[in-house]
Every structure is written in C-alpha cells, then in structure tokens.
C-alpha cells in the first residue's frame, strides 16, 4: 500500500457542517499529493491527486501565485486538517482561516476552499468522483465490522468483570460485611436480562445514525485502532512474498545445515492465505537447479524428496 493510501486509511472520519450539508470526511496530505474521502451517508466520493495534478490545478485557479506543488500541498494541509480535527468546536471566537463550500455536479462532488496565501487570494477545488466499491469496503465496511466486533468483545469483557465483582461482593457478605449506604446496593448482574432491557430501552437511541456526528465524535480512536490492526494483519498475511523451505533429516548437524543451504528455495505467491498444499501460480527455484513451476506444493515436495533428500522431508518456514 502506498504511503498516501495508508495515510488516508489511518485517518479518522471527521464530521463537517458546510451550510446545509452535513458530511463525513477524511484526508491525507503528503509531499507527493493528497487523497480525500467525503460521504453524506448516501454516497462516498474520492479524489487522489499527485504533484502534477496539483501544479496544473494551481495554475488554473491561482494565476497570480507561483509556487512549487509542495507549497500548495502544505497550505492545503494547514487549512484542511485543523478543520477536520476541530470541526465540532468551530465558533465565531475561533474563525477558520478558510471558507468551505460544496456543490453536486452530476455524480461528482466539488469541495471549494477560499483562503489567502502570501497575502494573495487562494482558491482550491477538490473534484471528487464516486468512490469505488473497494475503497468503500476498505474505509467503511471492513473497519466498521471491526469496530462492531471490538465493541462486542469489550462488552463481554465488562460482563465477565461484573460477574467477578459480584462474586467478590458475595464473599464479603458471607464474611459478615454490611453495606453502610443502602442506596449503593445493586442486584447481581444477569447478562441476558441486561441485554433484553438494553434492546428495549437503549438501542433506539444508541444506534441512531442521524447525520453521522456521533460516530465521528465518539469512535475516532477506536476506528483508527481497528484500521491500524487491519493494516498490520494484512502485512503479516502478505509477508515478503517468499517462503523458505529446508530439509529436516535424521542426519548429523553438519549434513542438516548443508541440506538447508542447498535446498533454500524461494517462491513468489500470487495470492495470500493459502496453505502449503494449495499455493497458486508458484515458481520454485533452488540452488543449482532450474525453475520448477508448480501449482501443487505437495507434488513439488515429492519431487524434491525423490531427487534430493533421499529419505528426508521438507518443512515450511514462512519468512515474514
């Protein structure tokens, strides 16, 4: 994953109120360009621009300004990121350095920015097109599933802690302890009863999406933690694209090490999450031997056993 794309994934969703438009947005800006995602909870729009696009658009919108793309990108970062971070706290006492507006043009969304740069007017238009299904999955569907599962696990941990607390209180009571303030007395925790009551009394308000503001305000840190975990898990699955195979024989230490050096192989995998017996489209190559294309790890292992190991066996050791 490129630095810009990974940076965008690691950003939390911010809630924006632009005139009558309530939006969720996130952005990543580097020296190489920027990436922006915007959603009104009905659609998702996206723009990714490199330095060539930034330079060309700057010439079109700011004819009196001459600066390298990095200067424009730095200024956009100064304007956008504080807005995304503090959008819920903008007020008349702390005005923004820029004015923002958005327009729908056919299926696209244009986010317009007006500010100043070096004492001259500065304008920028983000031309966002409908996001692909893979982007929506990457930034919304998968992270929100992860957030839901994390909250479920969190609830289970809290329920287990409450049961332990009840046992602790019971132990105190059996030892003769008496609660000094009766108003603090609670009934033993019953998870099923609690869930039933929650579904009836709390769920309607708890799951009210409204304009997306509760999600952006309350779940930013958890969203970022989940996306970070998913990135790390994806990197582990992909690994380096190589595996090390070596021989395990009943021979002496020196022969075993020699066999490992001789039979150290690499393979390039075109898919992940496959077992050794199901690796697709692999080209195997070892010391002193020609490339051996195979789609069947077991067949190749048998080939090696018969021609090189004479009684040994192969073991799989992922190189991550």
TATA-V150144 format. One record per residue. N is the residue number from 1. RES is the residue in one small letter. SS is DSSP state (a for helix, b for strand, c for the rest). PSI is psi in whole degrees, 0 to 359 (NA if undefined). D_LAST is the distance of its C-alpha to the last C-alpha in Angstrom with 1 decimal. Layout:
<<N/RES/SS/PSI/D_LAST> <N/RES/SS/PSI/D_LAST>>
//
This chain:
<<1/x/c/132/16.5> <2/x/c/159/19.1> <3/x/a/318/20.1> <4/x/a/315/23.4> <5/x/a/318/22.2> <6/x/a/323/19.7> <7/x/a/321/22.5> <8/x/a/319/24.8> <9/x/a/327/22.7> <10/x/a/351/22.5> <11/x/c/140/26.3> <12/x/c/162/28.6> <13/x/c/134/31.5> <14/x/b/151/34.8> <15/x/b/129/38.2> <16/x/b/140/40.8> <17/x/b/104/44.5> <18/x/b/101/45.9> <19/x/c/239/49.5> <20/x/c/2/49.6> <21/x/b/118/46.0> <22/x/b/123/43.5> <23/x/b/154/39.9> <24/x/b/137/36.3> <25/x/b/155/34.4> <26/x/b/151/31.3> <27/x/b/151/30.5> <28/x/b/127/28.1> <29/x/b/126/29.7> <30/x/b/183/28.2> <31/x/c/341/29.7> <32/x/c/348/28.4> <33/x/b/200/30.2> <34/x/b/159/30.3> <35/x/b/138/29.4> <36/x/b/135/31.7> <37/x/b/135/31.9> <38/x/b/141/35.2> <39/x/b/142/36.5> <40/x/c/18/39.9> <41/x/c/1/38.5> <42/x/c/322/40.1> <43/x/c/165/38.0> <44/x/b/132/35.0> <45/x/b/156/35.3> <46/x/b/144/32.8> <47/x/b/137/33.1> <48/x/b/126/30.6> <49/x/b/136/32.3> <50/x/b/185/31.2> <51/x/a/330/33.5> <52/x/a/315/35.7> <53/x/a/317/36.6> <54/x/a/315/37.2> <55/x/a/315/39.4> <56/x/a/316/41.4> <57/x/a/324/41.9> <58/x/a/321/42.9> <59/x/a/323/45.6> <60/x/a/322/46.9> <61/x/a/340/47.1> <62/x/c/72/47.9> <63/x/c/337/50.2> <64/x/c/352/51.5> <65/x/c/132/48.1> <66/x/c/117/46.4> <67/x/c/157/43.0> <68/x/c/158/39.5> <69/x/a/326/37.1> <70/x/a/327/35.2> <71/x/a/318/38.4> <72/x/a/320/38.9> <73/x/a/320/35.3> <74/x/a/320/35.8> <75/x/a/319/39.1> <76/x/a/321/37.6> <77/x/a/318/35.0> <78/x/a/330/37.9> <79/x/a/317/39.8> <80/x/a/309/37.2> <81/x/a/319/34.8> <82/x/a/323/37.6> <83/x/a/315/39.3> <84/x/a/323/36.2> <85/x/a/322/35.7> <86/x/a/27/39.4> <87/x/a/329/40.8> <88/x/a/349/42.3> <89/x/a/12/44.1> <90/x/c/133/45.7> <91/x/b/181/49.5> <92/x/c/331/52.6> <93/x/c/338/52.2> <94/x/b/73/48.8> <95/x/c/152/49.0> <96/x/c/156/46.1> <97/x/c/355/46.1> <98/x/c/162/46.0> <99/x/b/141/47.4> <100/x/b/144/45.3> <101/x/b/161/46.4> <102/x/b/149/45.1> <103/x/b/146/46.7> <104/x/b/124/45.9> <105/x/b/106/46.6> <106/x/c/236/46.4> <107/x/c/355/42.8> <108/x/b/165/41.5> <109/x/b/131/41.6> <110/x/b/120/42.5> <111/x/b/119/41.9> <112/x/b/138/44.4> <113/x/b/134/44.2> <114/x/b/130/47.2> <115/x/b/198/47.2> <116/x/b/148/48.2> <117/x/b/119/46.5> <118/x/c/37/48.5> <119/x/c/0/51.6> <120/x/b/152/51.5> <121/x/b/140/50.7> <122/x/b/127/47.1> <123/x/b/144/46.3> <124/x/b/141/43.1> <125/x/b/120/42.4> <126/x/b/116/39.1> <127/x/b/98/39.4> <128/x/b/130/37.2> <129/x/b/163/37.0> <130/x/b/132/36.0> <131/x/c/150/32.3> <132/x/c/160/30.5> <133/x/a/328/29.6> <134/x/a/323/25.9> <135/x/a/318/26.4> <136/x/a/318/28.6> <137/x/a/317/26.0> <138/x/a/323/23.3> <139/x/a/346/25.6> <140/x/a/300/28.0> <141/x/a/304/27.5> <142/x/a/314/24.0> <143/x/a/322/24.3> <144/x/a/327/27.7> <145/x/a/317/26.7> <146/x/a/319/24.0> <147/x/a/317/26.8> <148/x/a/315/29.2> <149/x/a/322/26.9> <150/x/a/318/26.2> <151/x/a/325/30.0> <152/x/a/315/30.6> <153/x/a/320/28.4> <154/x/a/316/30.1> <155/x/a/320/33.5> <156/x/a/320/32.7> <157/x/a/320/31.8> <158/x/a/321/35.0> <159/x/a/318/37.0> <160/x/a/321/35.7> <161/x/a/321/36.7> <162/x/a/320/40.1> <163/x/a/321/40.7> <164/x/a/321/39.9> <165/x/a/321/42.3> <166/x/a/319/45.0> <167/x/a/322/44.7> <168/x/a/316/45.0> <169/x/a/319/48.1> <170/x/a/320/49.5> <171/x/a/319/49.2> <172/x/a/317/51.1> <173/x/a/319/53.8> <174/x/a/339/54.3> <175/x/c/1/54.8> <176/x/c/5/57.6> <177/x/c/144/55.9> <178/x/c/136/57.6> <179/x/c/124/56.3> <180/x/c/332/58.5> <181/x/c/106/58.0> <182/x/a/335/58.4> <183/x/a/345/57.0> <184/x/a/358/53.5> <185/x/c/137/53.6> <186/x/c/157/51.0> <187/x/c/152/50.8> <188/x/c/143/48.0> <189/x/c/125/45.0> <190/x/c/108/44.9> <191/x/a/316/41.8> <192/x/a/317/43.3> <193/x/a/320/46.4> <194/x/a/315/44.5> <195/x/a/319/42.4> <196/x/a/316/45.6> <197/x/a/322/47.3> <198/x/a/316/44.4> <199/x/a/323/44.4> <200/x/a/315/48.1> <201/x/a/325/48.6> <202/x/c/330/45.4> <203/x/a/314/43.3> <204/x/a/317/45.6> <205/x/a/322/45.2> <206/x/a/325/41.6> <207/x/c/16/40.3> <208/x/c/110/42.7> <209/x/c/322/40.6> <210/x/c/235/43.5> <211/x/c/13/42.5> <212/x/c/354/38.9> <213/x/a/316/39.8> <214/x/a/321/39.0> <215/x/a/312/35.5> <216/x/a/326/34.9> <217/x/a/325/36.8> <218/x/a/342/35.4> <219/x/c/18/31.9> <220/x/a/310/30.3> <221/x/a/321/28.2> <222/x/a/320/27.0> <223/x/a/314/26.2> <224/x/a/319/24.1> <225/x/a/320/22.3> <226/x/a/315/21.6> <227/x/a/323/20.4> <228/x/a/318/18.1> <229/x/a/321/16.6> <230/x/a/324/16.4> <231/x/a/314/14.6> <232/x/a/320/11.9> <233/x/a/321/11.7> <234/x/a/322/11.7> <235/x/a/323/8.8> <236/x/a/321/6.7> <237/x/a/319/8.6> <238/x/a/324/8.3> <239/x/c/216/4.6> <240/x/c/0/5.9> <241/x/c/6/8.4> <242/x/c/151/8.1> <243/x/b/152/8.3> <244/x/b/124/10.1> <245/x/b/138/13.4> <246/x/b/162/15.8> <247/x/b/136/19.3> <248/x/b/109/20.6> <249/x/c/169/24.3> <250/x/c/8/27.2> <251/x/c/179/28.1> <252/x/c/170/28.2> <253/x/a/314/25.4> <254/x/a/318/26.1> <255/x/a/323/26.1> <256/x/a/316/22.8> <257/x/a/322/21.1> <258/x/a/320/23.0> <259/x/a/320/21.8> <260/x/a/317/18.2> <261/x/a/319/18.9> <262/x/a/322/21.0> <263/x/c/19/18.8> <264/x/c/115/15.4> <265/x/c/159/14.8> <266/x/b/151/12.8> <267/x/c/146/13.2> <268/x/c/121/13.3> <269/x/c/132/13.2> <270/x/c/2/15.8> <271/x/c/161/15.2> <272/x/c/175/12.7> <273/x/c/37/13.4> <274/x/c/147/14.8> <275/x/c/173/15.1> <276/x/c/333/15.2> <277/x/c/353/18.9> <278/x/c/21/18.9> <279/x/c/127/16.5> <280/x/c/147/18.7> <281/x/c/61/19.7> <282/x/b/140/17.6> <283/x/b/116/18.7> <284/x/b/141/17.9> <285/x/b/133/18.8> <286/x/c/174/19.2> <287/x/c/127/21.2> <288/x/c/25/24.8> <289/x/c/158/24.7> <290/x/c/164/25.1> <291/x/c/141/22.7> <292/x/b/91/23.0> <293/x/b/138/22.6> <294/x/b/145/22.2> <295/x/c/8/21.7> <296/x/c/103/21.8> <297/x/a/323/19.1> <298/x/a/320/21.9> <299/x/a/318/24.3> <300/x/a/322/22.1> <301/x/a/320/21.4> <302/x/a/323/25.1> <303/x/a/317/25.8> <304/x/a/317/23.8> <305/x/a/319/25.4> <306/x/a/331/28.8> <307/x/a/342/28.5> <308/x/a/325/26.3> <309/x/a/330/25.8> <310/x/c/63/29.3> <311/x/c/348/28.7> <312/x/c/187/25.0> <313/x/b/161/22.2> <314/x/b/143/18.6> <315/x/b/149/15.8> <316/x/b/125/12.4> <317/x/b/98/9.4> <318/x/b/138/6.1> <319/x/c/104/3.8> <320/x/c/NA/0.0>>
//
